[in-house]
Amino acid sequence: MFELDLRSRKPIYEQLVDKLKQLIINDVLKQDEQLPSVRTLAQQLSINPNTIQKAYRELETQGYIYSVKGKGSFVSQMVAENNEQQIKEAKEQLKKQIAEALFIGLTVNDLKEILEEIIGGEPSDTSAKRE
C-alpha cells in the first residue's frame, strides 16, 4: 500500500498518518472502506501495533476515519464543513514553509512544479533532487 522511511527524523506514526491522509484525499481509499486491521498492518510494515493504533487514533481525531467497535476502522465521509480555523492554520503553515523554501534556495518555478505534482497526483521527485 505504501512505504515508510524508518530512517527519517519524522516519527513513524506521523508518516503513517500522512500517507493514509494522502490515500483518502486522493480517493484511493473510498468512503466507508475498511482500513487494514492494526495487527495486519503492523505485520505488513514490520512495526509495533501501538504505532498503528496511535496513527489510527490521530486520523480519527482529525475526522478522516471512524471506528466501529469489533469491526475495525473505516474511511469517513469527506464533507466540506465550516472549517475556517483549519483553513487559516493551513495557510499560515504554508506561508512559513514557502518562506523557508525560498530562503534555502528553491525558486518560484520549483514551488510551482511541486504544486502541479501534488494537484496532478504524480509522485514527487523534486524533494529527492534536493536531498
SERO-4910 file (N, C-alpha, C, O; in steps of 0.05 Angstrom, whole numbers):
BEGIN
 pado doro    nc1    nc2    nc3   cac1   cac2   cac3    cc1    cc2    cc3    oc1    oc2    oc3
  Met    A     17    -24      0      0      0      0     17     25      0     12     44    -15
  Phe    A     38     26     17     56     48     18     81     40     33     82     19     46
  Glu    A    101     58     32    126     52     46    131     75     66    124     98     62
  Leu    A    145     67     88    153     86    108    183     88    109    197     68    104
  Asp    A    193    112    115    222    116    117    230    113    146    226    131    162
  Leu    A    241     90    153    248     84    181    272    101    190    277    103    214
  Arg    A    287    113    172    310    129    179    303    159    181    320    175    189
  Ser    A    279    166    175    270    194    175    269    204    204    265    188    223
  Arg    A    273    230    207    270    242    234    241    244    241    234    248    265
  Lys    A    223    243    222    194    245    227    185    219    239    191    197    228
  Pro    A    170    220    261    160    195    274    144    178    254    131    188    237
  Ile    A    146    152    258    133    133    241    103    137    240     91    135    219
  Tyr    A     91    142    264     62    145    264     54    170    248     32    169    236
  Glu    A     70    191    248     63    215    232     66    209    203     49    218    187
  Gln    A     86    193    195     88    185    167     64    169    159     53    173    137
  Leu    A     55    151    176     32    135    171      7    152    168     -9    147    149
  Val    A      4    171    186    -19    189    184    -19    204    158    -40    206    144
  Asp    A      4    215    150      6    230    125      0    213    101    -14    221     83
  Lys    A     10    188    100      6    170     78    -24    163     76    -35    163     54
  Leu    A    -36    156     98    -65    149     98    -82    173     90   -101    170     75
  Lys    A    -75    197    100    -90    221     92    -88    225     61   -108    231     48
  Gln    A    -64    221     51    -60    225     22    -77    205      6    -89    212    -14
  Leu    A    -78    180     16    -94    160      2   -124    167      4   -139    162    -15
  Ile    A   -133    178     26   -161    185     29   -167    210     12   -188    210     -2
  Ile    A   -150    230     13   -155    255     -2   -155    249    -32   -171    261    -47
  Asn    A   -137    232    -41   -135    226    -70   -155    204    -78   -155    195   -100
  Asp    A   -173    197    -59   -195    179    -65   -186    151    -72   -201    136    -85
  Val    A   -162    143    -64   -153    116    -67   -168     98    -47   -177     77    -53
  Leu    A   -170    109    -22   -187     96     -2   -214    110     -3   -216    134      2
  Lys    A   -235     95     -9   -262    107    -13   -277    109     13   -270     96     33
  Gln    A   -298    125     13   -315    129     36   -325    101     46   -334     85     30
  Asp    A   -325     97     72   -334     73     85   -318     48     79   -326     26     86
  Glu    A   -295     51     65   -277     28     60   -263     22     86   -254     39    101
  Gln    A   -260     -4     92   -247    -12    116   -217    -11    113   -206    -20     93
  Leu    A   -204      0    133   -175      1    134   -165    -26    144   -179    -41    157
  Pro    A   -140    -33    137   -129    -58    148   -129    -57    179   -126    -36    191
  Ser    A   -132    -81    191   -132    -82    220   -104    -73    230    -85    -74    215
  Val    A   -104    -65    255    -79    -56    267    -58    -79    265    -35    -74    258
  Arg    A    -66   -102    273    -48   -125    273    -37   -131    245    -13   -136    241
  Thr    A    -55   -132    225    -48   -138    197    -28   -117    187     -7   -124    175
  Leu    A    -34    -92    191    -17    -70    180     10    -70    195     31    -66    182
  Ala    A     10    -76    221     35    -77    236     53   -100    225     77    -96    223
  Gln    A     41   -122    218     56   -144    207     66   -137    179     90   -143    173
  Gln    A     50   -125    162     58   -118    135     81    -98    135    100   -100    119
  Leu    A     80    -78    154    100    -57    155    123    -64    174    143    -49    175
  Ser    A    120    -86    189    140    -94    209    145    -72    229    168    -65    236
  Ile    A    123    -61    240    126    -41    261    107    -48    284     89    -65    281
  Asn    A    111    -35    306     95    -41    330     66    -34    326     59    -13    316
  Pro    A     48    -52    334     19    -47    332     10    -21    346     -9     -8    338
  Asn    A     24    -14    368     17     10    382     21     35    365      7     55    368
  Thr    A     41     34    347     46     56    328     23     59    309     14     81    303
  Ile    A     13     36    299    -10     37    281    -35     48    295    -49     64    285
  Gln    A    -39     38    320    -62     47    336    -60     77    340    -81     91    339
  Lys    A    -36     87    346    -33    116    350    -40    132    325    -53    153    327
  Ala    A    -31    122    302    -37    135    277    -68    135    271    -79    155    263
  Tyr    A    -80    112    276   -109    110    272   -124    128    291   -144    141    283
  Arg    A   -115    130    315   -128    148    335   -126    177    326   -145    192    328
  Glu    A   -102    184    315    -98    212    305   -116    218    281   -128    239    280
  Leu    A   -118    199    263   -135    202    240   -165    204    248   -180    219    236
  Glu    A   -172    189    269   -200    191    278   -205    218    291   -226    230    287
  Thr    A   -186    228    306   -188    255    318   -191    276    297   -206    295    301
  Gln    A   -177    273    275   -178    293    254   -202    289    235   -207    305    218
  Gly    A   -217    268    240   -242    264    224   -239    249    198   -257    248    182
  Tyr    A   -215    237    193   -211    223    168   -222    194    169   -230    183    148
  Ile    A   -223    182    193   -233    155    195   -251    154    220   -252    172    236
  Tyr    A   -267    132    221   -283    127    245   -280     97    252   -274     81    234
  Ser    A   -284     91    277   -281     63    286   -308     52    294   -325     66    305
  Val    A   -312     27    288   -335     12    297   -325    -10    315   -310    -28    306
  Lys    A   -334    -10    340   -324    -29    359   -329    -58    349   -351    -65    341
  Gly    A   -308    -74    349   -310   -101    340   -308   -105    310   -307   -128    300
  Lys    A   -309    -83    295   -309    -85    265   -284    -74    253   -274    -85    233
  Gly    A   -273    -52    264   -249    -40    253   -252    -11    248   -270      2    257
  Ser    A   -234      0    231   -233     28    224   -241     32    195   -234     15    178
  Phe    A   -256     53    190   -267     58    163   -262     87    155   -259    104    173
  Val    A   -261     92    129   -257    119    119   -283    135    123   -304    126    116
  Ser    A   -280    159    134   -303    177    139   -311    190    113   -296    192     94
  Gln    A   -336    200    114   -346    216     91   -331    243     92   -330    256    113
  Met    A   -320    251     70   -307    277     68   -327    298     62   -337    301     39
  Val    A   -334    314     82   -354    335     79   -340    362     81   -324    367     99
  Ala    A   -347    379     62   -336    406     64   -351    421     86   -373    433     81
  Glu    A   -340    420    109   -353    433    132   -343    462    135   -325    471    120
  Asn    A   -354    475    154   -345    502    160   -320    499    177   -321    499    201
  Asn    A   -297    498    163   -272    493    177   -253    517    172   -230    513    165
  Glu    A   -263    540    177   -248    564    172   -222    565    189   -202    574    179
  Gln    A   -223    555    214   -200    556    231   -178    538    219   -154    545    219
  Gln    A   -185    514    210   -166    496    198   -154    508    172   -130    505    168
  Ile    A   -170    521    157   -160    534    132   -141    556    139   -120    559    127
  Lys    A   -147    572    159   -130    593    168   -103    583    178    -82    593    171
  Glu    A   -104    561    194    -79    549    204    -63    537    181    -38    540    180
  Ala    A    -76    525    162    -62    513    139    -48    535    122    -25    532    114
  Lys    A    -62    557    118    -50    579    104    -25    590    118     -5    596    105
  Glu    A    -27    593    144     -4    603    160     20    584    158     42    592    154
  Gln    A     14    558    160     35    538    158     48    539    130     72    537    127
  Leu    A     31    541    109     41    543     82     59    568     78     80    566     66
  Lys    A     50    590     89     66    615     86     94    611     98    114    619     86
  Lys    A     95    599    122    120    594    135    138    575    119    162    580    116
  Gln    A    126    553    110    141    533     94    151    545     68    174    539     60
  Ile    A    134    561     54    143    573     29    165    593     34    185    593     18
  Ala    A    163    609     54    184    628     61    210    613     66    231    622     57
  Glu    A    209    592     81    233    576     87    245    564     62    269    563     58
  Ala    A    227    553     45    236    540     20    250    561      2    271    555    -10
  Leu    A    239    585      0    252    606    -16    278    614     -4    298    620    -18
  Phe    A    280    615     23    304    623     37    327    603     32    350    611     28
  Ile    A    320    577     31    341    557     27    348    552     -2    367    537     -8
  Gly    A    335    566    -20    343    565    -48    324    554    -69    330    554    -93
  Leu    A    300    546    -61    281    537    -81    271    562    -96    268    584    -84
  Thr    A    265    559   -121    255    581   -137    225    579   -138    213    559   -130
  Val    A    213    601   -147    184    601   -151    175    579   -170    155    566   -166
  Asn    A    191    575   -191    185    554   -210    186    526   -197    170    509   -203
  Asp    A    206    522   -179    207    497   -164    181    493   -148    170    471   -148
  Leu    A    172    514   -135    148    512   -119    123    506   -137    106    491   -129
  Lys    A    123    519   -160    101    514   -179    101    485   -188     80    472   -190
  Glu    A    124    474   -194    127    446   -202    117    427   -180    102    408   -185
  Ile    A    124    433   -155    115    417   -133     85    418   -130     72    398   -126
  Leu    A     74    442   -133     45    445   -131     31    430   -154     10    417   -149
  Glu    A     42    431   -178     30    416   -200     31    386   -195     13    371   -203
  Glu    A     53    376   -183     56    348   -177     35    339   -157     23    318   -159
  Ile    A     30    356   -137     11    350   -116    -17    349   -129    -33    331   -124
  Ile    A    -24    369   -144    -50    371   -157    -54    348   -177    -76    337   -178
  Gly    A    -33    343   -192    -35    322   -212    -33    294   -200    -39    274   -214
  Gly    A    -25    292   -175    -23    266   -162      1    250   -170      3    226   -164
  Glu    A     20    262   -184     44    248   -192     63    246   -169     63    263   -151
  Pro    A     80    225   -168     99    222   -146    119    245   -148    128    253   -169
  Ser    A    126    255   -125    144    277   -123    173    268   -124    182    252   -107
  Asp    A    188    277   -144    217    270   -144    233    296   -140    258    295   -140
  Thr    A    220    319   -138    234    344   -133    249    343   -107    271    352   -105
  Ser    A    236    332    -86    249    330    -60    273    312    -61    293    317    -47
  Ala    A    272    291    -77    295    273    -79    319    287    -91    342    282    -84
  Lys    A    314    306   -110    335    321   -123    349    339   -103    373    345   -105
  Arg    A    334    349    -84    344    369    -65    358    357    -42    374    371    -28
  Glu    A    354    331    -36    365    319    -12    395    313    -15    407    303      4
***
